[in-house]
Amino acid sequence: TLPFLYLRMKKKERMLKFEKQLPEGLDFLARALKAGHAFTGSMKLATQNFEDPLGTEFERTLDEVNFGVSTTDALKNLRNRMKSQDVRYFVVSVILQREPGGNLAEIMESISHIIRERFKFRDKVRVLSAEGKLSGTILCALPFLVMGYLQLFNPKYLSTLFNEPTGQLIAMISASMMLVGILLMKKTVKIDI
């Protein structure tokens, strides 16, 4: 399980880095499109100007196009590899724009602006929810701290709780209620943006 957890952590780090690079990458694509480059040419320039993971993923998408995969399918593959809402917006907008036409550079700039605003909003929510998280942590730790204190200074006080069947039942009910409380607090503090 340790290698699995390590890989999961690395994947999350890479995804966060990709999401932070994406607004700049979209602005870069928009400027390249305004300068007269085709979409694939703009992506080629982006692969040369951005490091991993954005440059690598764009390069992989271009490689698929060069090997005969349609641009639409290559973009869908990018969306499947990088499971992010922002990438989904990017891919869908490019695919939709290719059908009827339109100003792709303007769309890229709009998506980039939306992503940046979401980052700002996410940071504000994280700051505002920090107090709730701290309160939850304190409330979760408090019973264990009190039990540790009592066990240290008055061991006989808790012996009834663990040695008697009624005490064990009360301890099990308390532990399950505490678990439910922890899950409810986690759900209350977690806000998806």
C-alpha positions as CSV (number, residue, x, y, z in Angstrom):
1,T,0.0,0.0,0.0
2,L,2.9,2.4,0.6
3,P,3.9,2.5,-3.2
4,F,0.2,3.0,-4.1
5,L,0.0,6.0,-1.6
6,Y,3.2,7.4,-2.9
7,L,2.0,7.2,-6.5
8,R,-1.3,8.8,-5.5
9,M,0.5,11.6,-3.8
10,K,2.7,12.2,-6.9
11,K,-0.3,12.1,-9.2
12,K,-2.1,14.7,-7.0
13,E,1.0,16.9,-7.0
14,R,1.3,16.7,-10.8
15,M,-2.4,17.5,-11.3
16,L,-2.1,20.6,-9.1
17,K,1.0,21.8,-11.0
18,F,-0.9,21.2,-14.3
19,E,-3.9,23.2,-13.1
20,K,-1.7,26.1,-12.0
21,Q,0.1,26.1,-15.4
22,L,-3.2,25.8,-17.4
23,P,-4.3,29.5,-17.3
24,E,-0.9,30.7,-18.5
25,G,-0.9,27.9,-21.2
26,L,-4.4,29.0,-22.4
27,D,-3.2,32.7,-22.5
28,F,-0.2,31.6,-24.5
29,L,-2.4,29.6,-26.9
30,A,-4.7,32.7,-27.3
31,R,-1.7,34.9,-28.1
32,A,-0.4,32.4,-30.6
33,L,-3.8,32.1,-32.3
34,K,-4.1,35.9,-32.5
35,A,-0.6,36.0,-34.1
36,G,-2.0,33.8,-36.9
37,H,-0.9,30.3,-35.9
38,A,-3.2,27.3,-36.3
39,F,-4.4,25.5,-33.2
40,T,-1.9,22.6,-33.5
41,G,0.9,25.1,-34.3
42,S,0.0,27.0,-31.1
43,M,0.1,23.8,-29.1
44,K,3.5,23.0,-30.6
45,L,4.8,26.4,-29.4
46,A,3.3,25.8,-26.0
47,T,5.1,22.4,-25.7
48,Q,8.4,24.3,-26.3
49,N,7.7,27.1,-23.8
50,F,6.1,25.1,-20.9
51,E,7.7,22.5,-18.7
52,D,6.2,19.3,-17.4
53,P,3.3,18.5,-16.9
54,L,1.6,21.1,-19.3
55,G,4.2,20.9,-22.0
56,T,4.4,17.1,-21.8
57,E,0.7,16.6,-22.0
58,F,0.3,19.0,-24.9
59,E,3.2,17.3,-26.7
60,R,1.6,13.9,-26.1
61,T,-1.7,15.3,-27.6
62,L,0.2,16.6,-30.6
63,D,2.0,13.2,-31.1
64,E,-1.4,11.5,-31.2
65,V,-2.5,14.0,-33.9
66,N,0.7,13.4,-35.9
67,F,0.1,9.6,-35.7
68,G,-3.3,10.0,-37.3
69,V,-5.7,10.4,-34.4
70,S,-8.2,13.2,-35.0
71,T,-7.7,16.4,-33.1
72,T,-11.0,15.9,-31.4
73,D,-10.1,12.4,-30.2
74,A,-6.6,13.5,-29.1
75,L,-8.2,16.3,-27.0
76,K,-10.6,13.8,-25.5
77,N,-7.7,11.6,-24.6
78,L,-6.0,14.6,-22.9
79,R,-9.3,15.2,-20.9
80,N,-9.3,11.5,-19.9
81,R,-5.6,11.6,-18.8
82,M,-5.9,14.9,-16.9
83,K,-9.2,14.5,-15.0
84,S,-9.8,18.2,-14.2
85,Q,-12.9,20.3,-14.7
86,D,-10.7,23.1,-16.2
87,V,-9.3,20.7,-18.8
88,R,-12.8,19.6,-19.6
89,Y,-13.9,23.2,-20.3
90,F,-10.8,23.7,-22.5
91,V,-11.4,20.5,-24.5
92,V,-15.2,21.0,-24.9
93,S,-14.7,24.6,-26.0
94,V,-12.1,23.7,-28.6
95,I,-14.2,20.8,-30.0
96,L,-17.3,23.0,-30.1
97,Q,-15.4,25.8,-31.8
98,R,-14.0,23.6,-34.5
99,E,-17.5,22.6,-35.6
100,P,-19.3,25.9,-36.3
101,G,-16.3,28.2,-36.1
102,G,-15.7,31.2,-33.9
103,N,-13.0,33.1,-32.1
104,L,-11.0,30.4,-30.3
105,A,-8.5,32.9,-28.9
106,E,-11.3,34.8,-27.2
107,I,-12.7,31.6,-25.8
108,M,-9.2,30.6,-24.4
109,E,-8.8,34.0,-22.7
110,S,-12.3,33.6,-21.1
111,I,-11.5,30.1,-19.8
112,S,-8.2,31.3,-18.5
113,H,-9.9,34.2,-16.7
114,I,-12.5,31.9,-15.2
115,I,-9.8,29.4,-14.0
116,R,-7.9,32.3,-12.3
117,E,-11.1,33.6,-10.6
118,R,-11.8,30.0,-9.4
119,F,-8.3,29.8,-7.9
120,K,-8.9,33.1,-6.0
121,F,-12.3,32.0,-4.8
122,R,-10.9,28.6,-3.7
123,D,-8.2,30.3,-1.7
124,K,-10.8,32.5,0.1
125,V,-13.0,29.5,0.9
126,R,-9.9,27.7,2.2
127,V,-9.1,30.6,4.5
128,L,-12.7,30.9,5.7
129,S,-13.1,27.2,6.4
130,A,-9.8,27.0,8.3
131,E,-11.6,28.0,11.5
132,G,-14.1,25.2,11.1
133,K,-11.3,22.7,10.5
134,L,-9.4,23.9,13.6
135,S,-12.6,23.6,15.7
136,G,-13.3,20.1,14.4
137,T,-9.7,19.0,15.2
138,I,-9.9,20.4,18.7
139,L,-13.3,18.8,19.3
140,C,-12.0,15.4,18.0
141,A,-8.9,15.5,20.2
142,L,-10.5,16.8,23.4
143,P,-12.0,13.4,24.6
144,F,-8.7,11.6,24.0
145,L,-6.8,14.3,25.9
146,V,-9.2,14.2,28.8
147,M,-9.0,10.3,28.9
148,G,-5.2,10.5,28.8
149,Y,-5.2,13.0,31.6
150,L,-7.6,10.9,33.7
151,Q,-5.6,7.7,33.0
152,L,-2.4,9.4,34.1
153,F,-3.6,11.1,37.3
154,N,-6.5,8.8,38.4
155,P,-6.4,5.4,36.7
156,K,-9.2,4.0,38.8
157,Y,-11.6,6.6,37.4
158,L,-11.7,5.0,33.9
159,S,-11.4,1.4,35.0
160,T,-15.2,1.0,35.3
161,L,-15.5,2.2,31.8
162,F,-13.3,-0.5,30.4
163,N,-13.9,-3.4,32.8
164,E,-17.7,-3.4,33.2
165,P,-20.0,-4.6,30.4
166,T,-22.2,-1.5,30.8
167,G,-19.1,0.7,30.6
168,Q,-17.8,-1.1,27.5
169,L,-21.3,-0.6,25.9
170,I,-21.2,3.1,26.7
171,A,-17.6,3.4,25.3
172,M,-18.6,1.7,22.1
173,I,-21.7,3.9,21.7
174,S,-19.6,7.0,22.5
175,A,-16.9,6.0,19.9
176,S,-19.5,5.4,17.2
177,M,-21.2,8.7,17.9
178,M,-17.9,10.4,17.8
179,L,-17.1,8.8,14.5
180,V,-20.4,10.0,13.1
181,G,-19.7,13.5,14.4
182,I,-16.2,13.6,12.8
183,L,-17.7,12.5,9.4
184,L,-20.4,15.2,9.7
185,M,-17.9,17.9,10.6
186,K,-15.7,16.8,7.7
187,K,-18.7,17.0,5.3
188,T,-19.7,20.4,6.7
189,V,-16.3,21.9,6.3
190,K,-15.5,20.4,2.8
191,I,-16.7,22.7,0.1
192,D,-16.3,21.8,-3.6
193,I,-15.6,24.6,-6.0
